[in-house]
Amino acid sequence: MLKACYLADTMPDIFVCEGNSFENWAGLLADMSDQKWASNTDSAYVDDTYGTIGFPYATEAIGMTYNADILKKAGIDASKLTSPEAYQKAFETLNSKKSELGLTAVVGYCAEQKNLGWSTGNHLFGVYLDEGLKRDDTSIIDELNDGGKYDEKRLKEYADFVGMLNKYSDPALLTKGTYEQQVRGFASGKYAFVTQGSWIGALMTGEYKDDYKKGGNFTVGMAPYAFEKGQDTILTSPPSWWAVLKEGNKDAAEAFLQCCSEDEAQKIFVEQAGLVSPFKDCKYVADDPFAQTMTDYIQAGKTSNWHWQNTKEGLGLNVVSPVYLEYAEGKLDANGFAKQMEKVTSDFYKVK
């Protein structure tokens, strides 16, 4: 529809772009790198050729989501979860105290592929691509897109971490569960951790608010998916960006976006629209279970980008997500998981 608008000369001055859709407008978008807001966020969409072409109006996050109240009761300091060894110790502690903490399992992780392949194949796989890296570091995604190659050491450690999720997840959820069971289970306090990102906050305070109330309306936190020692970031990215057509009312559009990044507008975006701000100086926090922990990471500069949207189309859902299920079903060990990931990805990238 936007292409039709462009051809008919009725194109809007500001319009939405997702990660892969920017290439449709190559050379037609305004470079906003000189705008004041561009130095106040790590979440702008920056193209190597065309510059800063996407304005971030909100951000989402991927991390090991946890029930802060349960971790506190168990004596676990979530700020120390920056290594697989720390996670192993925390999981063991929680597992030994399941009864007194009212837990069904330590982790609410589901590798069911038909309906939840998007979760493992995109978001959990995205952890391999970006966890612990600087926001402009594309080395792992670049390697993957060069014929489906992996960093073998990184993949091995990642495989071990996923194996730990398998071990400490609810067996009733792990291979045949549903998204609803996973999110409601976490909201009601059945799981100390859940492998879902900030988007579940709206469900916890909306459709599943009774479950969340039953669970004590606990404080939500996010920890890094630290499958290597020292990883201390969560993955954040806007779900989409606002782009400006440089052939249109460029100056007015840029002035409007600058206004949107400033205090008065940010108050509206956060407090009335319920968005989590991607701007470092924003002093408002949305009424969302994830808002405070995301804001803390963003303002501390402790975020990695996410690049799963930049893999070859269909890779996550159709190719790698079945491997997570095989691993969860016990058909593969950690080494087999790594080798199978390498094989199916390499084969997929060979197909033109």
Salt bridges, closest charged atoms under 4 A:
ASP42 OD1 - LYS280 NZ 3.31
ASP130 OD1 - HIS307 ND1 2.74
ASP146 OD2 - LYS149 NZ 3.10
GLU157 OE1 - LYS153 NZ 3.27
ASP160 OD2 - LYS156 NZ 3.37
GLU180 OE2 - ARG184 NH1 2.96
ASP211 OD2 - ARG184 NE 2.97
GLU228 OE1 - ARG154 NH1 3.73
ASP232 OD2 - LYS302 NZ 2.66
GLU254 OE1 - LYS250 NZ 3.33
ASP263 OD1 - LYS283 NZ 3.72
GLU271 OE1 - LYS267 NZ 2.87
GLU329 OE1 - LYS331 NZ 3.15
ASP347 OD2 - LYS343 NZ 2.97
